[in-house]
């Protein structure tokens, strides 16, 4: 458990402006009573990172990142929570003996270190074996694939001698036990004779994100139909396929600096791009992008350019990767295949570097790619097929604006044979983008009858819907008003969104441990971080920073809390209407569709008349 008092002391000593200025001196600037800077968590050309000195938080209005001083250090440097506490203290000159005691340097498990030493020794052995007489066949194969010595050295390519028992004897002579050898994934203790399963193959080391060898992919030199062309390390204490991105350690800095990184399917494609002068490339070692791999990609803070194979498996993997990247707010583009479905390595071998560079620099619109894929592989003849396409493409289309959004709606409507007006309603309802006013009692009459009502507006936040704004209003006052926190304790959880419900749970827990005068937003953020080890991958801190950075136009009162809670309940009911419209369009029931659209239009008409009357 963390030393709460120490963390609070560091937060009090650390001015958010000083911390951000330390890392972003070039773009840091005064803006009103606060500060702004170019956001380091996305490709930011104009200062969109707001630094609120009063509340000691930062918040990006574009990508949504936000938190306190410690959170900023943790996100910027990609370190652990307690490492960020220590770094923050160092930046502001805060010295305390507890920092040395409670923030130990990262240690490596002795058993893991032993295995890392074992597999590193094996890698050196494979590299040496490639240079021997026995390695001549492997060197000849690599020459045919145009993998010169420089490439072999950069990517650690080696050769596993045909006598697999000799490899085991070598490792034993270096002091490694049979159990060590088994745990790195090249042999089994239960075998009558321990032999290297990679024997007779060219070896390609697999690294973790820090550059330590953790496994191998081994390729046949002479095709043997009795075994696979490639053999990858099994799951071991060191190697977990879903945690690995091939070549990540080599591109971690350059990709961020250059602003892009290619994501490919196999490591031979990575080497092909490297030879063509495009070194910012990594491989999935498959077609499925895992959550852990997404986290690694997010750390690169650059545009991802997807280029998986052109077969069904690769294209399906591309669709899944796009969804994962979109959910993580990682910018990406698609390499345009055109009619050429060859792998990058094949293009390099057959057509040369210039052709490969041209191919990789030709990028296509992600939504157009998705629509093409869904129409080609999934078809769109039956209602359920059309439903799937709407659900897959709708969120991406509705995040666009202007002519791009209009063009994609028109393309989708034409492909599905829908009226554009009906499709717009379905997309809007699916993405909860229809903005409504929220009526609350005015401050002057909240305690009387015949209360005047007026819309509660969020100012510059265009298109914010009633549900979102009602939840944001409640959350703002829970963050800033002790009475609101006491009032909420006698009520059921009013929030609809799961993230907000989670925040309320931690907020009330934190409030119970501190007095009203001790409640600080920065302290709450650290409390959540302490209790949520994966907080860096969830949006709670970002939501809190965003909501706290903009005050509602009306002061707090119990009736405001009542009205906002009512709005949330009302918006829940609207979901029923949404389902009806979607069902009508997806099933192709023209009568039901007409009825649903008419009801929707009448409802909107009533709301507009009410608004006009109130203005008059």
N, C-alpha and C positions, 0 to 999 in steps of 0.2 A: 504494500500500500504506500502511496506517495505521502510525503510530508506536506500536508495541506498548508500549514503555516508558512513553510519555506516558499511554496509556490506563490502564495498571496504576497509575501514580502518581495519576491522578485517582480511580480506584476506591478506593485506599488512603486518600485524603484525604476521600472522600465517605462519610459514615455514612448508610446507607439510611434510618435513622429521620429524620435531618435533611432529607433530600431529600423524602421523602413528606410530612413535616410542613409543608414549604414550600408544597406544592400543596394539601394537605388539612388546614388548621389546625383547622377546625371539628369534624371528626369524629375527629381523631387522638387516641388514648387508650392508656394503659398497660394491658397485659394479661399478667399474670405477669411473666416476665423479658423479654418482647418487647412489641410494640405491635400495635394494630389500628386500622383506619379503614374508613369506607364506601368500597367499591370504585367508582372513577370510570368503570370500563369496562362497567358494566351498571347497571340501575336497582336500587340497593342501599339498603335501608332500615335494615338492621342491619349493624354492622361485620363484614364477611366478608373483608376484606383483611388478611392476616397479614403483619407486618413482622418478619422474623427477623434480629436484630442480630448474632447469633453468626456466621451464614452469609452475612450481607449480601445477603439476597434478600427479595423480596416474593412473595406467592402468594394468589390469591383462591380460596376453597374453593367458590364458586358458579360463576363463569364460567371459571375455570381460568387466567386471565392470571397471568404471573409472570416474574421475571427479576431483574437487578441494578439498581443506581441509574441507570445510563445508560439501560438499557432502559425504566425507568419514565418517565424524562423524555421519551424518544423517543415512547413510546405516548401519554403524556398531552398533549404539545404537538404531535404529528404532524410532527416534524421529522426530518431525516436523522440518521444515526448520529453523524457528526462534529459536527453542530450540537448534538446531545444531550450529547456530551462537553464542549463548551464551556459549555453551560447548566449542567451539573452542577458544573463547576468554579466558575462564578460563584456558585452557590447556597451552596457551602461555603467560599468565599473562597480558593480555590486559584489562585494566579497563577503563570504560567510563560510565558516567551517563545515556547515551542514551540506554544502554543495559537494565537497570532496567526499563526505561520508555517504551521502544518499544518491550520488550520481556517479557510480563506478564506471570505468571504461569498459566498453564491450569486451567480453571474454569469449573464447572459442572453447566449446566442449572438448575435453581431452580426447575422447573417443572419436569425435568428428575430425579433429585435427590429425589423428593417426590415419584415418581413412583418406583424408586429403593428401597426406604425405605419401601414402601407398599409391594412389592413383596418379599423382604427379610423377612419382618414380617410374610408373608404368608408361606414362606419356613420353618421358625421356628415352626409355627403352625402345618404344615404337619409332621415335624419330631417328634414333641411331640405326635401328634395323633397316630403315628405308635406304640408308647409304651403303649397306653391305652388298655382297654379291647376290645373296638371296633376294634382296630387294630390287634387283634389276627389272623383273617383270612388272613390279609396281611402278617403278620410275618410267618405264616404257608406256604404260597405260596413262600415267599423268601427262606425259609429253603429248600423247595423241589428243588429250582433252585440253591441250594448251595451258596447262597449269605449271608454270615455270617455277624455278627454285624460290624466287621471291614470294610468290603466292603460297608455295608449300610452307615456307618459313612463317609467313604472317598468320596462316590459319592452322599451323601445327600439324600438317598432314604427316602420317607415319605409316608403318607397315608392321603387322603382327606376324612373326615367323611361323612357318607351317608347323613346326614342332611346338604345339601348345604347352606340352609339359615342360619344355625348356623355359618358357616364360614364367611359369609357376615357380620353377626352381630358382630363377633369378630373383624373384620377389622374396622367396624364403631366405635366400642368401643375404638379402638386404635387411633381414630381421622382421619381416612381416609374417603374421600367423596365417594359417589356412582360413580362419574366420575373417581376418582382414581382407584376404583375397576374395572370399565369397561375397562379402558385403560391398565390394566395389563393382560386383556384377559380372565378372569374367569367368567364374568357375563355381562349382558346387562341391562342398566338403563331402557330401554323401556319395559322390562318384567314386568308382573304384580307383581311378587315377585322375587327379585334378589336372584339367587341361584348359587352356585359354580358348573360349568359344569364338574369339575373333581370329583364330589362327588362319593364316593364308589370305587375309583380307587387308585392303588399304584402310587405314583408320583416320577418322576425322574427330578431333576432340570436341566435346560439348562443354561449354563454360557456364558458370552462374553469372549474374549481372555484375560481379566484381572482377571477373576474369580468372577464377579458379576452375581448373578442370574437374568436372563432376561425373562425366560419362563419355561414351563414344558412340559414333555411328560408323559401322565397318562395312565396306563394299567388296563384293566378290571381284576378283580379277578375271577368272575364268568362270563362265556361267555354269552353275550347278542347279539343275531344275529341282533337286531334292531340298534345297534351302533357298531362302529369299535373297534377292539381289543385295538388299541392305539388312543389316542387323543392328538394331539400336539397343542401348543399355536398358535393362529392366528397371523397374522402380527399386531404388536403393535408399539407404539413409542419406545419401548425397544427392541423388538424381530423382527429380519429380518432373516428368515431361511437361505438365501443365504450368510449371513455374519458370520454364526456360524459353528465352528468345535467342536463337542462335546469332552470335556476333554482337549482342547488345553492348557488351563492355567496350567494344571498339568504337561504337558510334554515339555513346551517351552524351559526349560533349559536342562533337561536330554536328550532329543532327540538330541540336538546339541552336547552335550558332548559325547553321545554314538555313534553318527554318523548315526542313522536311526530312522524312525518312521513309524509304520503301519497305513495305512488309510483303515478303514473298513466301512461297510454300516450302522450298528446300534449300539446303545450304549450297548446292552447286550453283543455283541462281544468284545467291549472294556473292559468290566468287566471280561469277560472270559480270555482274555489275561493277564489282571492284576493279576488274581488269579493264572495263570500259570507262573508268574514270568517275564512277558513281559509287563512292564507298559507303554512303549513308544507307545501308540496307541490312535488314535482319530477316530471319526466317522463323516460321511457326513450328517447323518440324511436323507438319500436318496441315489440316485445313480448318480446324476448330480453334477459335480464339477464346481462351479462358479468362475468368475474372482476374486472376493474378497477372496474366500477361497484359491485360488492359491497364492494370495499375502501373506496370512497368512502362507502357507506352505513354501514359499520362505524365510520367516523370520527365519524359523527353521535352515536353512543352514545345512541340512543333507539329506541323501538318503531316498526317500519315497518308501515304500513297499506296493504296492496295493493289496488289498484282498477284493474285493466286492463279492457279492453272485454269485453262479454258474448258476443261471437262466438267461434267455435271457435279462431281464432288467438289472441285475447286470453286465453281460458280456458286454452289450452295453455301460453301464456306465463306465466300465473299459476302453473301447476303447476311449471314450470321454475324460476321465481323463488323459490317456496317451498323447493324443494330446495336452491338456492344459499344462501338465507338460513339454513336449518337447518344446513347444513354449516359455515357461518361463525359459528354460535352467535349470530345476530342475532335478537332477539325480534320477532315479527310477528303481525299479525292480518289477517283478510280482511274487506273491506267487503261486507256482505250485499246482494246484488242483489235477492233475492226473485224476483218474476216480472217486474221492471222491468229490461230490458237496455239502457236508454238510457245514453249517455255523460253524465258530469257536466255538460258544457257544454249539452247538450240539455235536461237537467232544469232548469238555471238559466234558460234562455231560455223554456221552456214553463211551468214551475211556480213559479219564483221562488227566492229565497235560502233561505227557511225549509225548503222541500222538499229542497233540495240538502244543507243542513246535517243534516237528519234522516237522509237517506240515508247520508251519510258517517259519521255517528256510530253507525250500526247495524252492528255487527260480528258475524261468525260464527266458529264453531270451524274452524280450519284442517283438521283431520282429517275433519270432516264434509264440508267442501268438497271435499277430495281424493276421498273415497269417492263422493260424488255425481258428480263429474266422471268418474271412472274407470268407474262403472256406466253413465253416460249416453253417453260417447263411445267407451269401450273395450269395454263389455259384460263379462260374466263367465260366459260359457257354456262355453268350452273350458278345459282344464287350464292351457294356457299363458297365457290371459287372467287366470285366478285367480292364477297364479304372479306375474304382473306386479303385480297389485294388492297382494299380500302384500309383495313386495319394495319397493313404493313407500310403503306405509303402515306396515309393521312397525317400522322404526326410530323413527318419531314416536310410535307408540303405546307402545312399550317405554320411552320416556323419560318417560312420564307416571307418575303414582302414584295410589293410592287409587281412589275411585269413578269418576273420569274414565277411568282406564285400563280398569277393568272394563267400563264402558259401551261403550267403543270396541271392545273385544274382542268383546263380545256383538253389537254392530252388524255388525262385519266377518264374524263367524261366520254370522250370519243371512243376510247378503247373498251370501256364497259357498256357503251350504248345507253348512257344515262343523260337526262337533262342536266345542264350545268347548275341550274338553280337548286334542284333537288340534291345534287351532290354537294354543293356548298353548305347546305343545312346539315347534312350528315357529317361532313368534315368538321364543321364548327362545333356541333354537339359532341362529337367524339373527342375533340381537343379542348372543350370547355373554353371557347374563345369568345362567346357572345357576351358582350359587356352589358350589365344592367346597373342602374343606380341603386343605392342602398339608402333607405330612409331611416333617419334616427331623430329622436327628439332634440330640439335645439337646446342650447345651454340655458337660455332664459326661461324656458317653460317646462323643463323636464320634470318638475314636481307638481304641475298643475294639470287641469283637464283641458280639452280642446287644444292639445299641444300642436304647435307649429312643427311642420316636418320639412326637412330639406335633404337633398342628396349629399352624402358623404363622399367626397372626391379625393383621389390620391394624386391630384395635381398632374405631374408630368408622366405618370405611369399610365399611358393610354392603353385601353382595351382590358384593363384589370377587371375581372368579373366580380360579381357580388360575393360569391363564396370565398374567393381568395382574399378580397379586401376585408370582409368581415373577420376572417381568421387572423389576418395581419393586424387589424385594429385591436382585437382582444390580446394578441401576443405582445404588441407594443406596450400596452398598459400593464400587463403582467411583468414585463421587463423593467418598467420604470415607475410603477406605482404600488406602494405597499398595501393600500386599501384594496386595489384590484386583486392582489394575490390573496388577501384574506377573504374577499367576497367569493372568489372562484372555489375555495375549499368547501363551501356548503352546496356546491352544484355538481351535477354530473359533468364529465368531460365534454365540453361543447364542440370540440374540434372534429372535423370530418377527415382531414388528411392525416395519414398515419404518422408522418414526420412531426407534425404539430402535436399530435397526441403523445408521442415520445418526449418531445421537448417539455410539455407540461409535466410529465412524470418526473423528469430530472429537475425541472425548475422548482416544483413544490418540495422535493427532497432537499435541494440546496437551500431553499428559503427556510426550511425547518431547522437548519443547522446554523443559520446566521440571523442576526436581528435586521430590521428594516434598514437601519443605517449602515449595516455591513453587507447588504445585497449589492453586488456589482456585476454588470454584464460580463466584464472580462473574467471575473471569478467564476461565474456560471459556465462560461465556455471551457475553462480549465477543469471544472468539476465534471462536465460531460466527457472531456478527453480522458480523465482518470478512470471513468467507469465504462467507457467505450473504447477499448484498444484499437478498434478499426475506425475510429471517428474520422480519420483522414479520408476515408472512402465513403462516408455518408454525408448527407447534406445538412445536418442539423446546425453546425456552426455557421455555414453559409447563410441559412435561413435567418438565424438570429441576428447576424451582422447586417443583413439586408433590411430586415424589419426595424431594427433599432436605429438605423441611419436616417429614417424619415418619419417624422411625427404626424399623426392624423390632425385634421383641422379642428376637431371638437375635443373639449376637455373630458376627462373620465367622469363617469357617474354610473351607479348601478343600472339605471335605465338604458344607458348605452350598451352595457354588457348584455342586458336582456334583449335589446333589439338586434344586436349582432348575432346572438345565439339563435334568435328567431330566423334571421336571414339564412344562417347555415342550415337550419332545418328545412326552410323553404327550398333551398337549392338542392337539397337531397331529393325532394319530391320531384323537381324538374327532371331528374334523371329518368323517371318513368316515361315522360314525354319523349326524351331522347331515344329511349329504347324502342318506342313505338315508331318513330320516324325511320330509324335505322332498319327495323324489321320490315317496314313497308317497302323501302328501296331495295333491300337485299333479296327479298322474296319475289320481287317483281309484281307484287299485287297492286295493280294500278288504282283500284278503288280504295284500298287501304292507304296507299300513298297520297292520293288526292285528299282523302279525309284528314290524314295527319298533317299535311301541308296547310290545309285550310284552317285547322285548329291552331296551328302554330302562328299563322298570319293574323288570325283574330286576336290571339293572346298578345302578340306584339303590338297590334293596333290599339288595344286597350291600354297598354303600358305607355305608348306614345301620347295618346290623348290625355292621360293622367299627367304626364310630364308637362305637356303644353299648357294645361289648365293651371298647374302649379306656378308656371312661369308668369302667366297672366295675372 
